[in-house]
């Protein structure tokens, strides 16, 4: 989950003070979890706050962007294109996996994440 903030430092402080969330220097936190149905599998949920003027998650009218974990990014992007969904042609790859973006019915940018093997 990614939030756009009017004042990033104040919002980080609010979540720290009221919910006890200790953020990393980059403005986010990674919550680790295990899959109860498959205990050998684990995962993570990233929660981060961005400056109000970020271009990362689309129009400034969007106050948040949700990141969805997918098994096969290429297949998912193709499926969305076939259905007529607006899909960003850019795909990023890094040590954290592969990332792609699309726009939902209401115009919200969503991020699709295919984590690297074992993550």
Residue pairs with C-beta under 8 A, 6 or more apart in sequence:
1 45
1 46
1 47
1 48
1 64
1 65
1 66
1 67
2 47
2 48
2 49
2 50
2 56
2 57
2 64
2 65
2 66
2 67
2 111
3 11
3 48
3 49
3 50
3 63
3 64
4 49
4 50
4 51
4 52
4 54
4 57
4 60
4 62
4 63
4 64
5 11
5 12
5 49
5 50
5 51
5 52
6 52
8 27
8 49
8 50
8 51
8 52
11 49
12 23
12 27
12 49
15 21
15 23
15 49
16 22
16 23
21 29
21 47
22 29
23 29
23 49
24 30
26 48
27 48
27 49
27 50
28 46
28 47
28 48
28 49
29 46
29 47
29 48
30 44
30 45
30 46
30 47
31 44
31 45
31 46
31 47
32 42
32 43
32 44
33 42
33 43
33 44
33 45
34 41
34 42
34 43
35 41
35 42
35 43
43 69
43 115
43 119
44 119
46 67
50 56
50 57
52 60
53 60
56 65
57 64
57 65
57 109
57 111
58 65
58 103
58 107
58 108
58 109
59 107
59 109
61 107
62 107
62 108
62 109
64 108
65 108
65 109
65 110
65 111
66 108
66 110
66 111
67 110
67 111
67 112
67 113
68 110
68 111
68 112
68 113
69 113
69 114
69 115
70 76
70 112
70 113
70 114
71 114
72 114
73 91
73 98
73 99
73 100
73 112
73 113
73 114
76 100
76 112
77 87
77 91
77 100
77 102
77 112
80 87
80 102
81 87
85 102
85 103
85 104
86 102
86 103
87 100
87 101
87 102
87 103
88 100
88 101
88 102
90 100
90 101
91 98
91 99
91 100
92 98
92 99
92 100
93 99
95 116
96 115
96 116
96 119
97 113
97 114
97 115
97 116
97 119
98 113
98 114
99 111
99 112
99 113
99 114
100 111
100 112
101 109
101 110
101 111
101 112
102 109
102 110
102 112
103 109
103 110
104 110
